């Protein structure tokens, strides 16, 4: 079993994490940058909107050293958000847009608050 919790080897692909959160009532402003930083730090893969050609190889190398299945990514984000009292509820959807298969891979987790956000 790998350090990421899987027996198989994931492969590089484009991915997207959609994170829906509910904040405690004491928050007047949504801490969007803190949430983005927390997710990027958890996955160890910052979003790159544009990569210069000379930086592309290093970026690809870094991403290739941190491969994970969408299920592993969703669990990691859930673990981190569960530790932060700012987020009273959340739903996380991680999608890998497959290049090797005829279907995409999707994982979804929720915090599990009674009456809270659901999988639908």
Backbone as ProteinMPNN parsed JSONL, in Angstrom:
{"seq_chain_A": "XXXXXXXXXXXXXXXXXXXXXXXXXXXXXXXXXXXXXXXXXXXXXXXXXXXXXXXXXXXXXXXXXXXXXXXXXXXXXXXXXXXXXXXXXXXXXXXXXXXXXXXXXXXXXXXXXXXXXXXX", "coords_chain_A": {"N_chain_A": [[0.849, -1.182, 0.0], [0.518, 2.229, -0.794], [1.859, 5.404, 0.434], [-0.182, 7.17, 0.142], [-2.42, 5.73, 0.652], [-3.362, 3.793, -1.147], [-3.471, 0.92, -3.328], [-3.016, 0.839, -6.043], [-1.509, 2.698, -8.779], [-1.899, 6.072, -9.246], [-2.383, 8.335, -12.051], [-1.119, 11.185, -13.828], [-3.254, 13.955, -14.409], [-5.815, 16.36, -15.298], [-7.453, 18.047, -12.689], [-10.155, 18.921, -10.444], [-11.253, 20.488, -7.521], [-14.167, 21.025, -5.815], [-15.365, 22.931, -3.317], [-17.717, 23.363, -0.902], [-18.771, 25.357, 1.709], [-20.049, 26.018, 5.016], [-20.178, 28.646, 7.281], [-19.572, 29.541, 10.736], [-21.923, 31.509, 12.649], [-20.71, 33.787, 13.63], [-19.044, 34.912, 11.773], [-18.462, 37.544, 9.612], [-17.341, 37.97, 7.161], [-16.399, 36.034, 4.385], [-13.737, 33.846, 4.542], [-12.134, 33.444, 2.022], [-9.548, 33.328, 0.802], [-8.043, 32.099, 2.784], [-9.278, 29.604, 2.859], [-8.713, 28.634, 0.258], [-5.894, 28.559, 0.4], [-5.595, 26.656, 2.448], [-6.647, 24.312, 1.26], [-4.933, 24.031, -0.973], [-2.471, 23.715, 0.362], [-2.969, 21.364, 1.757], [-3.28, 19.497, -0.316], [-0.891, 19.815, -1.524], [-0.46, 20.945, -3.972], [-0.428, 23.704, -5.573], [-2.674, 25.878, -7.339], [-2.12, 26.621, -10.705], [-2.432, 29.184, -12.801], [-1.21, 30.126, -15.061], [1.678, 28.99, -16.636], [5.01, 29.578, -17.26], [6.991, 28.566, -20.025], [9.621, 27.808, -19.322], [9.267, 27.175, -16.661], [7.54, 25.094, -16.649], [8.419, 22.376, -16.714], [9.495, 21.936, -14.133], [7.197, 22.379, -12.6], [5.566, 20.271, -13.546], [7.121, 18.118, -12.695], [7.024, 18.426, -9.876], [4.25, 18.034, -9.444], [4.036, 15.416, -10.376], [5.33, 14.023, -8.393], [3.515, 13.891, -6.404], [1.206, 12.295, -6.727], [-2.209, 11.3, -6.499], [-5.26, 9.543, -5.854], [-8.641, 10.618, -6.588], [-10.321, 10.046, -4.456], [-8.554, 9.917, -2.295], [-7.664, 12.568, -2.237], [-10.07, 13.915, -1.613], [-10.572, 12.865, 0.947], [-8.341, 13.851, 2.349], [-8.758, 16.652, 2.254], [-11.177, 16.756, 3.654], [-10.348, 15.876, 6.19], [-8.67, 18.012, 6.999], [-10.441, 20.268, 6.956], [-12.264, 19.439, 8.846], [-10.886, 19.78, 11.188], [-10.895, 22.467, 11.605], [-12.607, 24.942, 13.265], [-13.896, 27.033, 12.014], [-15.394, 26.196, 9.844], [-18.512, 25.078, 9.798], [-19.938, 23.244, 8.419], [-19.545, 21.252, 5.461], [-19.113, 20.345, 1.989], [-17.367, 18.355, -0.234], [-16.164, 17.916, -3.445], [-14.256, 16.115, -5.611], [-12.838, 15.942, -8.739], [-11.323, 14.037, -11.261], [-10.239, 14.517, -14.43], [-10.217, 12.31, -16.775], [-7.647, 10.992, -18.873], [-6.908, 8.563, -19.767], [-9.052, 6.851, -19.607], [-12.483, 6.118, -20.496], [-14.198, 7.456, -18.914], [-14.678, 9.91, -16.31], [-13.209, 10.303, -13.036], [-14.704, 10.588, -9.864], [-15.042, 11.838, -6.584], [-16.821, 12.298, -3.561], [-17.36, 13.888, -0.472], [-18.869, 14.623, 2.704], [-19.219, 16.667, 5.656], [-20.932, 15.576, 7.507], [-22.89, 16.542, 9.21], [-25.878, 16.475, 11.074], [-28.779, 17.118, 9.222], [-27.348, 18.708, 7.552], [-25.246, 19.703, 4.759], [-25.535, 17.63, 1.863], [-24.962, 14.707, -0.23], [-26.337, 15.12, -2.568]], "CA_chain_A": [[0.0, 0.0, 0.0], [1.314, 3.448, -0.883], [1.681, 6.389, 1.505], [-1.456, 7.85, -0.097], [-3.506, 4.856, 1.058], [-3.893, 3.064, -2.284], [-2.638, -0.149, -3.864], [-2.725, 1.115, -7.447], [-0.748, 3.922, -9.027], [-2.645, 7.077, -10.004], [-1.622, 8.961, -13.124], [-1.325, 12.632, -13.93], [-4.414, 14.404, -15.166], [-6.386, 17.61, -14.783], [-8.369, 17.788, -11.586], [-10.831, 20.076, -9.86], [-11.904, 20.285, -6.224], [-15.231, 21.983, -5.535], [-15.549, 22.896, -1.863], [-18.83, 24.176, -0.413], [-18.649, 25.433, 3.167], [-20.899, 26.884, 5.832], [-19.389, 29.253, 8.349], [-20.268, 29.874, 11.969], [-22.662, 32.778, 12.576], [-19.886, 34.913, 14.07], [-18.207, 35.395, 10.672], [-19.096, 38.528, 8.739], [-16.71, 37.889, 5.843], [-15.972, 34.699, 4.001], [-12.269, 33.801, 4.422], [-11.897, 32.674, 0.803], [-8.125, 33.07, 0.562], [-7.609, 31.123, 3.781], [-9.778, 28.302, 2.417], [-7.913, 28.226, -0.899], [-4.553, 28.203, 0.886], [-5.691, 25.413, 3.221], [-6.825, 23.202, 0.322], [-3.688, 23.873, -1.738], [-1.445, 23.178, 1.259], [-3.343, 19.982, 2.052], [-3.021, 18.664, -1.491], [0.493, 20.086, -1.926], [-0.481, 21.267, -5.389], [-1.072, 24.998, -5.789], [-3.269, 26.121, -8.648], [-1.288, 27.395, -11.624], [-3.27, 29.713, -13.876], [-0.345, 30.219, -16.238], [3.033, 28.523, -16.342], [5.97, 29.886, -18.321], [7.59, 27.358, -20.591], [10.815, 27.414, -18.561], [8.845, 26.674, -15.35], [6.593, 23.999, -16.826], [9.024, 21.093, -16.367], [9.567, 21.842, -12.672], [5.823, 22.243, -12.128], [5.14, 18.904, -13.86], [7.883, 17.218, -11.822], [6.445, 18.543, -8.532], [2.948, 17.375, -9.439], [4.25, 13.991, -10.555], [5.807, 13.444, -7.132], [2.432, 13.947, -5.425], [0.018, 11.72, -7.343], [-3.183, 10.701, -5.588], [-6.595, 9.317, -6.384], [-9.592, 11.647, -6.163], [-10.817, 9.66, -3.128], [-7.541, 10.321, -1.313], [-7.691, 14.03, -2.159], [-11.282, 14.303, -0.88], [-10.373, 12.524, 2.373], [-7.363, 14.782, 2.937], [-9.418, 17.947, 2.463], [-12.154, 16.563, 4.743], [-9.62, 15.818, 7.461], [-8.212, 19.358, 7.36], [-11.57, 21.146, 7.256], [-12.886, 18.957, 10.089], [-10.088, 20.279, 12.313], [-11.011, 23.926, 11.682], [-13.949, 25.3, 13.732], [-14.489, 28.053, 11.142], [-16.308, 25.548, 8.908], [-19.495, 24.297, 10.551], [-20.389, 22.176, 7.533], [-18.912, 21.335, 4.144], [-19.228, 19.279, 0.994], [-16.177, 18.385, -1.081], [-16.249, 17.084, -4.647], [-12.987, 16.114, -6.339], [-12.982, 15.306, -10.046], [-10.155, 13.848, -12.116], [-10.672, 14.448, -15.817], [-9.393, 11.205, -17.256], [-7.064, 10.961, -20.207], [-6.684, 7.162, -20.121], [-10.288, 6.078, -19.517], [-13.638, 6.723, -21.159], [-15.015, 8.108, -17.888], [-13.945, 10.682, -15.31], [-13.294, 9.779, -11.671], [-15.287, 11.587, -8.977], [-15.221, 11.465, -5.176], [-17.527, 13.335, -2.827], [-17.494, 13.66, 0.968], [-19.509, 15.696, 3.467], [-18.811, 16.661, 7.056], [-21.809, 14.631, 8.193], [-23.683, 17.242, 10.213], [-27.305, 16.178, 10.915], [-29.502, 18.17, 8.526], [-26.39, 19.553, 6.838], [-25.029, 19.492, 3.331], [-25.628, 16.214, 1.515], [-24.316, 14.31, -1.475], [-27.142, 15.479, -3.749]], "C_chain_A": [[0.887, 1.235, 0.0], [1.039, 4.367, 0.296], [0.367, 7.141, 1.35], [-2.653, 6.969, 0.233], [-4.084, 4.006, -0.054], [-2.921, 1.987, -2.736], [-2.212, 0.123, -5.299], [-1.945, 2.418, -7.575], [-1.605, 4.904, -9.816], [-1.763, 7.687, -11.077], [-1.987, 10.434, -13.209], [-2.525, 12.945, -14.811], [-4.867, 15.743, -14.622], [-7.417, 17.252, -13.726], [-9.017, 19.079, -11.127], [-11.431, 19.644, -8.53], [-12.922, 21.402, -6.05], [-15.56, 21.853, -4.058], [-16.652, 23.88, -1.491], [-18.753, 24.179, 1.101], [-19.757, 26.293, 3.758], [-20.048, 27.362, 6.99], [-20.247, 29.444, 9.588], [-20.9, 31.256, 11.862], [-21.817, 33.985, 12.954], [-19.029, 35.508, 12.948], [-18.991, 36.335, 9.771], [-18.572, 38.428, 7.31], [-16.235, 36.461, 5.602], [-14.46, 34.686, 3.803], [-11.827, 32.962, 3.215], [-10.422, 32.357, 0.584], [-7.568, 32.061, 1.557], [-8.054, 29.716, 3.383], [-8.96, 27.782, 1.237], [-6.522, 27.783, -0.454], [-4.567, 26.89, 1.645], [-5.811, 24.206, 2.288], [-5.543, 22.965, -0.477], [-2.581, 23.273, -0.884], [-1.715, 21.707, 1.569], [-3.006, 19.054, 0.894], [-1.601, 18.811, -2.01], [0.607, 20.367, -3.418], [-1.176, 22.603, -5.582], [-1.611, 25.122, -7.214], [-2.326, 26.999, -9.462], [-2.181, 27.885, -12.754], [-2.487, 29.849, -15.173], [1.059, 29.809, -15.819], [3.915, 28.875, -17.53], [6.63, 28.597, -18.779], [8.787, 26.88, -19.767], [10.466, 26.856, -17.177], [7.994, 25.412, -15.449], [7.166, 22.65, -16.397], [9.09, 20.907, -14.857], [8.179, 21.662, -12.076], [5.321, 20.817, -12.362], [5.848, 17.897, -12.96], [7.308, 17.225, -10.408], [5.101, 17.829, -8.439], [3.088, 15.868, -9.572], [4.738, 13.286, -9.303], [4.711, 13.392, -6.075], [1.13, 13.416, -6.029], [-0.911, 11.154, -6.279], [-4.5, 10.507, -6.322], [-7.529, 10.401, -5.875], [-10.157, 11.321, -4.781], [-9.842, 10.083, -2.032], [-7.533, 11.833, -1.137], [-8.902, 14.499, -1.357], [-11.131, 14.017, 0.61], [-9.393, 13.475, 3.045], [-7.994, 16.145, 3.22], [-10.415, 17.84, 3.609], [-11.458, 16.57, 6.099], [-9.202, 17.22, 7.909], [-9.368, 20.281, 7.728], [-12.271, 20.733, 8.546], [-12.163, 19.485, 11.319], [-10.264, 21.772, 12.549], [-12.43, 24.323, 12.084], [-14.627, 26.397, 12.909], [-15.596, 27.435, 10.283], [-17.263, 24.637, 9.673], [-20.051, 23.147, 9.73], [-19.663, 22.34, 6.203], [-19.264, 20.136, 3.291], [-18.041, 19.447, 0.056], [-16.392, 17.424, -2.249], [-14.93, 17.23, -5.394], [-13.188, 15.323, -7.625], [-11.621, 15.21, -10.722], [-10.692, 13.681, -13.534], [-9.729, 13.501, -16.544], [-8.886, 11.393, -18.678], [-6.878, 9.524, -20.684], [-7.959, 6.333, -20.168], [-11.427, 6.831, -20.199], [-14.551, 7.453, -20.177], [-14.111, 8.92, -16.971], [-14.109, 10.014, -13.951], [-13.764, 10.91, -10.76], [-15.382, 11.013, -7.572], [-15.905, 12.628, -4.473], [-17.611, 12.919, -1.363], [-18.203, 14.863, 1.579], [-19.04, 15.593, 4.909], [-19.655, 15.679, 7.855], [-22.619, 15.254, 9.313], [-25.153, 16.873, 10.009], [-28.047, 17.37, 10.3], [-28.614, 19.073, 7.697], [-26.328, 19.259, 5.357], [-25.006, 17.997, 3.033], [-24.95, 15.96, 0.174], [-25.091, 14.74, -2.711], [-26.85, 16.882, -4.223]], "O_chain_A": [[1.891, 1.284, 0.71], [0.104, 4.142, 1.065], [-0.147, 7.692, 2.323], [-3.794, 7.415, 0.107], [-5.211, 3.53, 0.078], [-1.709, 2.111, -2.558], [-1.146, -0.325, -5.721], [-1.75, 3.141, -6.598], [-2.001, 4.605, -10.943], [-0.539, 7.571, -11.022], [-3.033, 10.863, -12.722], [-2.771, 12.283, -15.82], [-4.36, 16.209, -13.602], [-8.155, 16.276, -13.86], [-8.516, 20.175, -11.376], [-12.036, 18.578, -8.423], [-12.581, 22.582, -6.128], [-15.984, 20.792, -3.6], [-16.535, 25.081, -1.735], [-18.677, 23.117, 1.719], [-20.319, 27.167, 3.098], [-19.301, 26.596, 7.598], [-21.475, 29.501, 9.514], [-20.453, 32.083, 11.066], [-22.185, 35.112, 12.622], [-18.355, 36.516, 13.163], [-20.041, 35.978, 9.236], [-19.279, 38.763, 6.36], [-15.739, 35.786, 6.505], [-13.945, 35.44, 2.977], [-11.22, 31.902, 3.375], [-10.081, 31.232, 0.217], [-6.71, 31.253, 1.204], [-7.306, 28.753, 3.547], [-8.56, 26.618, 1.223], [-6.033, 26.741, -0.891], [-3.644, 26.087, 1.504], [-5.15, 23.191, 2.503], [-5.115, 21.822, -0.638], [-1.832, 22.416, -1.353], [-0.786, 20.901, 1.634], [-2.503, 17.95, 1.104], [-1.156, 18.021, -2.843], [1.623, 20.071, -4.047], [-2.396, 22.64, -5.74], [-1.068, 24.546, -8.156], [-1.802, 27.996, -8.965], [-2.638, 27.089, -13.574], [-3.046, 29.702, -16.26], [1.56, 30.232, -14.777], [3.61, 28.518, -18.668], [6.799, 27.658, -18.001], [8.946, 25.68, -19.541], [11.272, 26.142, -16.58], [7.756, 24.739, -14.446], [6.46, 21.857, -15.774], [8.774, 19.829, -14.354], [8.002, 20.876, -11.145], [4.716, 20.221, -11.472], [5.236, 16.927, -12.512], [7.122, 16.168, -9.804], [4.839, 17.108, -7.476], [2.338, 15.119, -8.945], [4.573, 12.073, -9.171], [4.944, 12.905, -4.968], [0.073, 14.023, -5.859], [-0.457, 10.596, -5.28], [-4.809, 11.213, -7.282], [-7.256, 11.033, -4.855], [-10.444, 12.235, -4.008], [-10.255, 10.55, -0.971], [-7.408, 12.328, -0.016], [-8.777, 15.385, -0.511], [-11.52, 14.836, 1.443], [-9.599, 13.864, 4.195], [-7.792, 16.721, 4.289], [-10.492, 18.739, 4.447], [-11.932, 17.202, 7.043], [-9.366, 17.57, 9.077], [-9.281, 21.007, 8.718], [-12.809, 21.579, 9.26], [-12.769, 19.623, 12.382], [-9.832, 22.292, 13.578], [-13.37, 24.072, 11.33], [-15.816, 26.657, 13.095], [-16.615, 28.076, 10.024], [-16.878, 23.564, 10.136], [-20.577, 22.183, 10.285], [-19.221, 23.437, 5.86], [-19.652, 19.077, 3.782], [-17.747, 20.555, -0.393], [-16.757, 16.265, -2.055], [-14.536, 18.336, -5.765], [-13.65, 14.182, -7.603], [-10.862, 16.179, -10.754], [-11.509, 12.798, -13.795], [-8.597, 13.853, -16.879], [-9.595, 11.883, -19.557], [-6.707, 9.29, -21.88], [-7.956, 5.227, -20.709], [-11.332, 8.033, -20.444], [-15.572, 8.009, -20.58], [-12.915, 8.645, -16.868], [-15.047, 9.245, -13.743], [-13.292, 12.042, -10.863], [-15.754, 9.854, -7.386], [-15.613, 13.793, -4.746], [-17.893, 11.764, -1.045], [-18.147, 15.972, 1.048], [-18.526, 14.558, 5.332], [-19.156, 15.025, 8.772], [-22.995, 14.568, 10.263], [-25.643, 16.945, 8.882], [-27.951, 18.492, 10.797], [-29.071, 20.097, 7.19], [-27.23, 18.651, 4.781], [-24.526, 17.198, 3.836], [-24.437, 16.877, -0.467], [-24.538, 14.721, -3.81], [-27.44, 17.338, -5.202]]}, "name": "protein", "num_of_chains": 1, "seq": "XXXXXXXXXXXXXXXXXXXXXXXXXXXXXXXXXXXXXXXXXXXXXXXXXXXXXXXXXXXXXXXXXXXXXXXXXXXXXXXXXXXXXXXXXXXXXXXXXXXXXXXXXXXXXXXXXXXXXXXX"}
